Amino acid sequence: MTRLQALLAIHLVAFCFGMTGVLGELIQADAITITWARALFAVIFLSIASPVMLRQNTLSLKNLGKKWQAILLSGFFLTAHWGTFFQSVKVGGIAVATLGFASFPAFITLIERFILKEQVKRDEWLRLLVVTVGLILVTPSFTLADRATEGLLWGLLSGATFGILAVINRHALSGVNAFQVAAWQNMTVFLLLSLWAIQSVDTISLASWGWLLVLGLVCTGLAHLLFILSLRVLHARTAGLIVSLEPVYAIAFAWVLFHQIPSLRTLIGGLLMIGAILSASMSVQKQSS
């Protein structure tokens, strides 16, 4: 893969991640069933594509060692992250869900400072403040009777659980093959939700199954594959900077496809939050150069 191909691939990854909320809107199923099917098709894709393209068996137990507890725990939080995100889409819409999820860097900062007792720099606290102001601006109203506000709360929970997942991946699973981690996390999601999701499988329309295939195979399995392949050419900081544009894609898709036009206040709040994410990515780039 050339550098140009890697750049195109990582932009496609951001595009796929941005499409996740759109597909959540299109699929006529509850959040649990969507999460379950997404994990199922992702496991199938990773199990087939990884041995062919990367010469790795993602479902192999080799090299996992004592990492099982961390794998299961991360799978639980991935389940919670996806489930709450799709619930946020169903309740509050794509833009609200995406911006709620975009709060995850703030949760990572809080976890690393108050639970892991790591030093947090002044500019990181400033980004946390910017994200907080952005969240206040994107909050439709401060009453739970407002469905958009309820949707934002689900989005925030999605951001919080993703923050926990990111910390687990960084501190407990950093030495494990990335594809193995992805495959077993998705397998954990599938197994955790099977008992509930299997009861509603026969109610899913053919069109929704088609969108679920796209969600699991393309926006999850293929996106993971492209991300890993691009990291062989690009710096992780460059890839992270591009992927952080996901909320921009998601809001643009919601605007064009569903006419979910955010208010000026929401746009300003969203720009503040996205700016904080981009600032964090650029800060990592400067530190590494």
MOLIN-V674975 format. One record per pair of residues at least 24 apart in sequence whose ideal C-beta (glycine too) atoms are under 7 Angstrom apart, sorted by the first residue. I is the first residue (numbers start at 1). J is the second residue. D is the distance in Angstrom with one decimal. If there is no record, write none. Layout:
i:I j:J d:D
i:I j:J d:D
This chain:
i:1 j:229 d:5.8
i:1 j:232 d:6.7
i:1 j:233 d:5.4
i:3 j:233 d:5.5
i:6 j:230 d:4.2
i:6 j:233 d:3.8
i:6 j:234 d:4.9
i:9 j:226 d:4.4
i:9 j:229 d:6.4
i:9 j:230 d:4.6
i:10 j:227 d:7.0
i:10 j:230 d:4.6
i:10 j:234 d:6.4
i:10 j:239 d:5.0
i:10 j:242 d:4.8
i:10 j:243 d:6.7
i:11 j:242 d:6.0
i:12 j:226 d:6.0
i:13 j:223 d:4.9
i:13 j:226 d:5.2
i:13 j:227 d:5.0
i:13 j:243 d:6.0
i:14 j:242 d:5.5
i:14 j:243 d:5.0
i:14 j:245 d:5.1
i:14 j:246 d:5.3
i:14 j:249 d:6.0
i:15 j:249 d:5.7
i:16 j:218 d:6.1
i:16 j:219 d:4.3
i:16 j:222 d:7.0
i:16 j:223 d:4.2
i:17 j:219 d:6.9
i:17 j:223 d:6.4
i:17 j:243 d:6.7
i:17 j:246 d:4.3
i:18 j:246 d:4.9
i:18 j:249 d:2.7
i:18 j:250 d:4.3
i:18 j:253 d:6.1
i:19 j:219 d:5.4
i:19 j:253 d:6.6
i:20 j:215 d:6.8
i:20 j:219 d:5.4
i:21 j:89 d:5.2
i:21 j:94 d:4.1
i:21 j:97 d:5.6
i:21 j:98 d:5.4
i:21 j:250 d:4.8
i:21 j:254 d:6.9
i:22 j:94 d:6.3
i:22 j:253 d:4.7
i:22 j:254 d:6.8
i:22 j:257 d:6.2
i:23 j:211 d:5.3
i:23 j:214 d:6.3
i:23 j:215 d:4.6
i:23 j:219 d:6.6
i:24 j:86 d:4.6
i:24 j:89 d:3.9
i:25 j:89 d:5.8
i:25 j:94 d:5.8
i:25 j:258 d:6.3
i:26 j:211 d:5.0
i:27 j:208 d:4.8
i:27 j:211 d:4.8
i:27 j:212 d:6.0
i:28 j:205 d:5.8
i:28 j:208 d:4.8
i:29 j:200 d:6.8
i:29 j:204 d:5.4
i:29 j:208 d:5.7
i:30 j:200 d:6.8
i:31 j:83 d:5.1
i:31 j:86 d:3.9
i:31 j:87 d:4.1
i:31 j:90 d:6.2
i:32 j:83 d:6.1
i:32 j:193 d:5.7
i:32 j:196 d:5.4
i:32 j:197 d:5.6
i:33 j:197 d:4.7
i:33 j:200 d:5.1
i:33 j:204 d:6.9
i:34 j:86 d:4.9
i:34 j:212 d:7.0
i:35 j:79 d:6.5
i:35 j:82 d:4.3
i:35 j:83 d:4.8
i:35 j:86 d:6.2
i:35 j:189 d:6.4
i:35 j:193 d:6.1
i:36 j:190 d:6.2
i:36 j:193 d:4.0
i:36 j:194 d:6.6
i:36 j:197 d:3.6
i:37 j:212 d:4.3
i:37 j:216 d:6.3
i:38 j:82 d:6.5
i:38 j:212 d:6.9
i:38 j:215 d:5.0
i:38 j:216 d:4.7
i:38 j:220 d:5.7
i:39 j:186 d:4.4
i:39 j:189 d:3.7
i:39 j:190 d:4.2
i:40 j:190 d:5.1
i:40 j:216 d:6.4
i:41 j:212 d:6.7
i:41 j:213 d:5.9
i:41 j:216 d:2.4
i:41 j:217 d:5.2
i:41 j:221 d:6.8
i:42 j:186 d:4.5
i:42 j:216 d:4.8
i:42 j:220 d:4.0
i:42 j:221 d:4.6
i:43 j:183 d:6.2
i:43 j:186 d:4.8
i:43 j:187 d:5.3
i:43 j:190 d:6.1
i:45 j:216 d:6.9
i:45 j:217 d:4.9
i:45 j:221 d:2.8
i:45 j:222 d:6.7
i:46 j:179 d:6.4
i:46 j:182 d:6.2
i:46 j:183 d:4.5
i:46 j:186 d:7.0
i:46 j:221 d:5.4
i:46 j:224 d:6.8
i:47 j:183 d:6.8
i:49 j:221 d:6.7
i:49 j:225 d:5.6
i:50 j:179 d:5.1
i:53 j:225 d:6.8
i:54 j:179 d:6.5
i:56 j:177 d:6.6
i:56 j:179 d:5.8
i:58 j:179 d:4.7
i:58 j:180 d:5.5
i:58 j:183 d:3.6
i:59 j:183 d:5.6
i:63 j:176 d:6.8
i:63 j:177 d:6.7
i:64 j:176 d:6.7
i:64 j:180 d:7.0
i:67 j:173 d:6.3
i:67 j:176 d:5.5
i:70 j:168 d:6.1
i:70 j:172 d:3.8
i:70 j:173 d:5.4
i:71 j:181 d:7.0
i:71 j:184 d:4.9
i:71 j:185 d:6.8
i:71 j:188 d:6.9
i:72 j:188 d:5.9
i:73 j:168 d:6.1
i:74 j:165 d:5.7
i:74 j:168 d:4.6
i:74 j:169 d:6.3
i:74 j:173 d:6.5
i:74 j:185 d:5.5
i:75 j:184 d:6.9
i:75 j:185 d:4.6
i:75 j:188 d:2.5
i:75 j:189 d:5.8
i:76 j:188 d:6.9
i:76 j:192 d:6.8
i:77 j:161 d:5.0
i:77 j:164 d:5.0
i:77 j:165 d:4.3
i:77 j:168 d:6.7
i:78 j:165 d:5.7
i:78 j:185 d:5.0
i:78 j:189 d:5.6
i:79 j:189 d:4.6
i:79 j:192 d:5.2
i:79 j:193 d:6.5
i:80 j:161 d:4.2
i:81 j:158 d:5.5
i:81 j:161 d:4.2
i:81 j:162 d:4.6
i:81 j:165 d:5.9
i:82 j:189 d:6.9
i:84 j:154 d:5.1
i:84 j:157 d:4.4
i:84 j:158 d:4.1
i:84 j:161 d:6.3
i:85 j:155 d:6.9
i:85 j:158 d:4.0
i:87 j:154 d:4.7
i:88 j:151 d:4.9
i:88 j:154 d:3.6
i:88 j:155 d:4.0
i:88 j:158 d:5.9
i:91 j:147 d:5.6
i:91 j:150 d:5.3
i:91 j:151 d:3.9
i:91 j:154 d:6.0
i:92 j:147 d:6.4
i:92 j:148 d:4.8
i:92 j:150 d:6.6
i:92 j:151 d:1.5
i:92 j:152 d:5.7
i:92 j:154 d:6.9
i:92 j:155 d:6.7
i:93 j:148 d:6.9
i:93 j:151 d:6.4
i:93 j:254 d:6.8
i:93 j:260 d:5.2
i:94 j:250 d:5.8
i:94 j:254 d:3.7
i:94 j:258 d:6.9
i:94 j:260 d:5.9
i:95 j:251 d:4.9
i:95 j:254 d:5.2
i:95 j:260 d:5.8
i:95 j:262 d:4.9
i:95 j:266 d:6.7
i:96 j:148 d:5.6
i:96 j:151 d:4.7
i:96 j:152 d:5.1
i:96 j:155 d:6.0
i:97 j:151 d:6.2
i:97 j:155 d:4.6
i:98 j:247 d:4.8
i:98 j:250 d:4.2
i:98 j:251 d:6.3
i:99 j:138 d:5.0
i:99 j:155 d:6.7
i:99 j:247 d:6.4
i:99 j:270 d:5.1
i:99 j:273 d:6.1
i:100 j:152 d:4.9
i:100 j:154 d:6.9
i:100 j:155 d:1.8
i:100 j:156 d:4.8
i:100 j:158 d:6.2
i:100 j:159 d:5.9
i:101 j:155 d:5.3
i:101 j:158 d:4.7
i:101 j:159 d:4.8
i:101 j:162 d:6.6
i:102 j:159 d:6.8
i:102 j:247 d:5.0
i:102 j:273 d:4.9
i:102 j:274 d:6.7
i:102 j:277 d:6.4
i:103 j:131 d:5.7
i:103 j:135 d:6.0
i:103 j:156 d:5.7
i:103 j:159 d:4.0
i:103 j:273 d:6.9
i:104 j:159 d:4.1
i:104 j:162 d:4.6
i:104 j:163 d:4.6
i:104 j:166 d:7.0
i:105 j:131 d:6.7
i:105 j:276 d:6.7
i:105 j:277 d:5.9
i:105 j:280 d:5.7
i:106 j:131 d:4.4
i:106 j:132 d:6.9
i:107 j:159 d:5.9
i:107 j:160 d:4.8
i:107 j:163 d:3.1
i:108 j:163 d:4.5
i:108 j:166 d:5.8
i:108 j:167 d:6.2
i:111 j:163 d:6.0
i:111 j:164 d:6.6
i:111 j:167 d:5.2
i:112 j:167 d:6.8
i:123 j:283 d:6.6
i:127 j:276 d:4.4
i:127 j:279 d:6.1
i:127 j:280 d:5.9
i:130 j:272 d:5.3
i:130 j:275 d:7.0
i:130 j:276 d:4.5
i:131 j:273 d:5.4
i:131 j:276 d:5.0
i:133 j:272 d:6.0
i:134 j:269 d:4.3
i:134 j:270 d:6.8
i:134 j:272 d:3.7
i:134 j:273 d:3.8
i:135 j:269 d:6.8
i:137 j:265 d:5.3
i:137 j:266 d:7.0
i:137 j:268 d:5.6
i:137 j:269 d:2.9
i:137 j:272 d:7.0
i:138 j:266 d:4.9
i:138 j:269 d:3.8
i:138 j:270 d:6.1
i:178 j:228 d:5.6
i:179 j:228 d:6.3
i:182 j:224 d:5.0
i:235 j:288 d:6.9
i:237 j:281 d:6.6
i:237 j:284 d:4.7
i:237 j:285 d:4.3
i:237 j:288 d:5.4
i:240 j:281 d:5.1
i:240 j:284 d:6.9
i:241 j:278 d:6.8
i:241 j:281 d:3.9
i:241 j:282 d:6.6
i:241 j:285 d:6.6
i:244 j:277 d:4.5
i:244 j:278 d:5.9
i:244 j:281 d:5.2
i:247 j:274 d:5.5
i:248 j:274 d:6.4
